[in-house]
């Protein structure tokens, strides 16, 4: 078996290759990502009814990759690129919207990174921005996305999280509908993200990471970019899938090596 684990700021995603079958697990990162990463792996092992010593090689990725005792730690850009090329053949760029950053990555057919642009210094354009706005409106994220009216979006001019929150409060006080406000929020995020994507000049793309779970973000990005973005039920797991595939490649290169104590 080969293990890939993506320890993100909001969720831990794990993918396990057991012969020809891939199994997936997702849990919240929480305040103890090290312990929760171990729990995610144990849940995968329970699904296949096997022990951890059957894992021949493991790779961790994501912001918390160094917290997990894997055989190798690899950057999320590399892993998302490799996983996306596997899940979405023929694409040449991806947009990865995570909890604390967003990335646009240009790739080739083999999943090799050709170019990338990244926003990791500000909450604007990230899942955290959307989460804060949803909390301000007392909605869970899925309900927040479902309510978005992208046909009559309110104008949200500030991308700074603090000032945008103040702007939203003002719109609510003026009687603007929550559907229009939410539509404006998603479009403002899409503009920020699309400015990164346009720098790498891809033509066929996929939306991956946690942001791929929200249809309003996908539609808003497609409008800003003027192109369709692919998603599927495993879009959120691209980093873990890439890490899993890399674990298999590295094991073949370096020889069998059991996973370190998890």
C-alpha positions as CSV (number, residue, x, y, z in Angstrom):
1,X,0.0,0.0,0.0
2,X,1.0,3.6,-0.6
3,X,-0.1,6.6,1.5
4,X,-0.5,10.2,0.6
5,X,-1.6,12.7,3.3
6,X,-2.3,16.4,2.8
7,X,-2.4,18.3,6.1
8,X,-4.1,21.5,5.3
9,X,-5.0,24.4,7.6
10,X,-8.7,23.4,7.7
11,X,-8.9,19.7,6.8
12,X,-6.6,16.7,6.6
13,X,-7.1,14.6,3.4
14,X,-5.6,11.2,3.0
15,X,-5.4,8.8,0.1
16,X,-4.3,5.2,0.3
17,X,-3.5,3.0,-2.7
18,X,-4.3,-0.6,-1.8
19,X,-3.2,-2.7,-4.9
20,X,-5.5,-1.1,-7.6
21,X,-8.1,0.5,-5.2
22,X,-7.8,4.0,-3.8
23,X,-9.5,4.9,-0.6
24,X,-10.0,8.4,0.8
25,X,-10.4,9.9,4.3
26,X,-11.0,13.5,5.4
27,X,-11.1,14.9,8.9
28,X,-10.8,18.4,10.4
29,X,-7.3,19.5,11.1
30,X,-8.3,21.0,14.5
31,X,-5.9,22.1,17.1
32,X,-3.8,18.9,17.1
33,X,-3.0,18.2,13.4
34,X,-0.4,15.6,14.3
35,X,-2.8,13.5,16.3
36,X,-5.6,14.0,13.8
37,X,-3.4,13.0,10.9
38,X,-2.7,9.7,12.7
39,X,-6.4,9.2,13.2
40,X,-7.1,9.7,9.4
41,X,-4.5,7.0,8.6
42,X,-6.0,4.7,11.1
43,X,-9.4,5.1,9.6
44,X,-8.1,4.2,6.2
45,X,-6.4,1.1,7.6
46,X,-9.6,0.1,9.2
47,X,-11.4,0.3,5.9
48,X,-9.0,-2.2,4.3
49,X,-8.5,-4.3,7.4
50,X,-4.7,-4.1,7.3
51,X,-2.0,-2.9,9.6
52,X,0.3,0.1,9.1
53,X,3.3,-2.1,8.4
54,X,1.7,-3.0,5.0
55,X,2.3,0.6,3.9
56,X,5.4,0.4,1.8
57,X,6.0,4.2,1.4
58,X,4.3,7.4,2.5
59,X,4.5,11.1,1.5
60,X,3.0,14.0,3.4
61,X,2.2,17.4,1.9
62,X,0.4,20.6,2.9
63,X,1.3,23.3,5.5
64,X,1.5,20.6,8.2
65,X,3.5,18.0,6.3
66,X,6.4,18.1,8.7
67,X,4.2,17.2,11.6
68,X,3.6,13.7,10.1
69,X,6.3,11.1,10.3
70,X,6.2,10.1,6.6
71,X,9.0,8.8,4.4
72,X,9.1,12.0,2.5
73,X,7.6,15.5,2.8
74,X,6.8,17.3,-0.5
75,X,5.4,20.8,-1.2
76,X,1.7,21.0,-2.0
77,X,2.3,22.6,-5.4
78,X,4.1,19.5,-6.6
79,X,1.5,17.2,-5.1
80,X,-1.5,19.1,-6.3
81,X,-0.1,19.2,-9.9
82,X,0.6,15.5,-10.0
83,X,-2.7,14.6,-8.4
84,X,-4.7,16.9,-10.7
85,X,-3.1,15.5,-13.9
86,X,-4.1,12.1,-12.7
87,X,-7.7,13.1,-11.9
88,X,-8.2,15.5,-14.8
89,X,-6.4,14.3,-17.9
90,X,-5.7,16.9,-20.6
91,X,-5.9,20.0,-18.3
92,X,-3.0,22.4,-18.4
93,X,-3.7,24.5,-15.3
94,X,-5.3,24.2,-11.9
95,X,-6.7,26.7,-9.3
96,X,-6.2,25.4,-5.8
97,X,-8.3,27.3,-3.2
98,X,-7.3,26.3,0.3
99,X,-8.1,27.5,3.8
100,X,-5.1,29.9,4.0
101,X,-3.9,30.4,0.5
102,X,-4.8,30.1,-3.2
103,X,-2.6,29.0,-6.0
104,X,-2.8,28.9,-9.8
105,X,-0.4,26.3,-11.3
106,X,0.4,25.6,-14.9
107,X,1.2,21.9,-15.5
108,X,2.0,19.5,-18.4
109,X,0.3,16.2,-19.2
110,X,2.6,14.4,-16.7
111,X,1.7,16.7,-13.8
112,X,5.0,18.5,-13.9
113,X,4.9,22.2,-12.7
114,X,5.7,24.7,-15.4
115,X,4.7,27.9,-13.7
116,X,2.7,29.1,-10.7
117,X,1.3,32.2,-9.0
118,X,0.4,32.2,-5.3
119,X,-1.3,34.3,-2.7
120,X,-0.2,33.3,0.8
121,X,0.2,36.6,2.6
122,X,-3.4,37.7,2.9
123,X,-6.8,36.0,3.6
124,X,-8.3,37.6,0.5
125,X,-9.0,35.1,-2.1
126,X,-8.9,32.1,0.3
127,X,-11.3,29.8,2.0
128,X,-10.7,31.7,5.2
129,X,-12.1,34.9,3.7
130,X,-15.3,33.0,2.6
131,X,-15.6,31.3,6.0
132,X,-15.3,34.6,7.9
133,X,-18.0,36.1,5.6
134,X,-20.3,33.1,6.1
135,X,-19.9,33.3,9.9
136,X,-20.7,37.0,9.8
137,X,-24.0,36.1,8.1
138,X,-24.5,33.1,10.5
139,X,-24.5,30.5,7.7
140,X,-22.6,27.3,7.2
141,X,-20.4,27.2,4.1
142,X,-22.6,25.0,1.9
143,X,-25.8,27.1,2.7
144,X,-23.7,30.2,2.1
145,X,-22.7,29.0,-1.4
146,X,-26.2,27.8,-2.3
147,X,-27.7,31.2,-1.5
148,X,-25.3,33.2,-3.8
149,X,-27.1,35.3,-6.4
150,X,-24.5,35.9,-9.1
151,X,-27.0,37.6,-11.4
152,X,-27.5,40.6,-9.2
153,X,-24.4,40.7,-6.9
154,X,-23.9,43.5,-4.5
155,X,-20.7,45.5,-5.0
156,X,-18.0,44.4,-2.6
157,X,-15.0,46.7,-3.3
158,X,-12.7,45.8,-0.4
159,X,-10.7,42.6,-0.5
160,X,-9.1,43.1,2.9
161,X,-11.0,40.8,5.2
162,X,-11.5,43.4,7.9
163,X,-12.8,46.1,5.6
164,X,-14.9,43.7,3.5
165,X,-16.6,42.5,6.7
166,X,-17.4,46.1,7.6
167,X,-18.7,46.7,4.0
168,X,-21.0,43.6,4.4
169,X,-22.4,44.9,7.6
170,X,-23.1,48.2,5.9
171,X,-24.9,46.5,3.0
172,X,-27.0,44.5,5.5
173,X,-28.0,47.8,7.3
174,X,-29.0,49.3,3.9
175,X,-31.4,46.4,3.4
176,X,-29.5,44.6,0.6
177,X,-30.6,41.0,0.3
178,X,-28.3,38.4,1.7
179,X,-28.4,36.5,-1.6
180,X,-27.0,39.5,-3.5
181,X,-24.4,40.2,-0.8
182,X,-23.2,36.6,-0.9
183,X,-23.1,36.8,-4.7
184,X,-20.9,39.9,-4.4
185,X,-18.6,38.2,-2.0
186,X,-18.0,35.2,-4.3
187,X,-17.4,37.4,-7.3
188,X,-14.9,39.6,-5.3
189,X,-13.0,36.4,-4.4
190,X,-13.2,35.1,-7.9
191,X,-11.7,38.4,-9.2
192,X,-8.8,38.1,-6.8
193,X,-8.1,34.5,-7.7
194,X,-8.6,35.0,-11.5
195,X,-5.9,37.6,-11.4
196,X,-3.4,34.9,-10.4
197,X,-4.7,32.4,-12.9
198,X,-4.4,34.9,-15.8
199,X,-0.7,35.2,-15.0
200,X,0.0,31.6,-16.0
201,X,-2.0,31.7,-19.2
202,X,-3.6,28.2,-19.1
203,X,-6.4,27.1,-21.4
204,X,-8.1,24.0,-19.8
205,X,-8.3,24.1,-16.1
206,X,-9.6,22.4,-13.0
207,X,-10.7,23.8,-9.6
208,X,-9.2,21.8,-6.7
209,X,-8.8,22.1,-3.0
210,X,-11.5,22.8,-0.5
211,X,-12.9,25.7,-2.7
212,X,-14.0,23.1,-5.3
213,X,-16.9,22.1,-2.9
214,X,-18.7,25.4,-3.5
215,X,-20.5,25.7,-6.8
216,X,-20.9,29.5,-6.5
217,X,-17.1,29.9,-6.5
218,X,-16.7,27.7,-9.5
219,X,-19.4,29.6,-11.5
220,X,-17.9,33.0,-10.5
221,X,-14.4,31.9,-11.5
222,X,-15.6,30.6,-14.8
223,X,-17.2,33.9,-15.6
224,X,-14.1,35.9,-14.7
225,X,-11.8,33.6,-16.7
226,X,-14.1,33.0,-19.6
227,X,-13.5,29.2,-19.5
228,X,-14.9,26.1,-17.9
229,X,-13.3,24.5,-14.8
230,X,-13.4,20.8,-14.2
231,X,-14.3,19.4,-10.8
232,X,-15.3,15.9,-9.5
233,X,-16.0,14.2,-6.2
234,X,-12.2,13.9,-5.5
235,X,-11.2,17.5,-6.4
236,X,-10.5,18.2,-2.7
237,X,-8.1,15.3,-2.5
238,X,-5.7,16.2,-5.3
239,X,-2.9,17.0,-3.0
240,X,-3.3,13.6,-1.2
241,X,-3.6,11.8,-4.5
242,X,-0.5,13.4,-5.8
243,X,1.4,12.5,-2.6
244,X,0.1,8.9,-2.9
245,X,1.3,8.6,-6.5
246,X,4.6,10.2,-5.6
247,X,5.0,7.7,-2.7
248,X,4.7,4.8,-5.2
249,X,7.2,6.4,-7.6
250,X,9.7,7.1,-4.8
251,X,9.4,3.6,-3.4
252,X,10.2,2.2,-6.9
253,X,13.2,4.5,-7.0
254,X,14.6,4.0,-3.5
255,X,13.3,0.5,-2.7
256,X,10.9,-0.8,-0.1
257,X,10.7,1.2,3.1
258,X,8.0,0.8,5.6
259,X,6.2,3.9,7.0
260,X,7.9,5.5,10.0
261,X,6.0,5.2,13.2
262,X,2.8,7.2,12.8
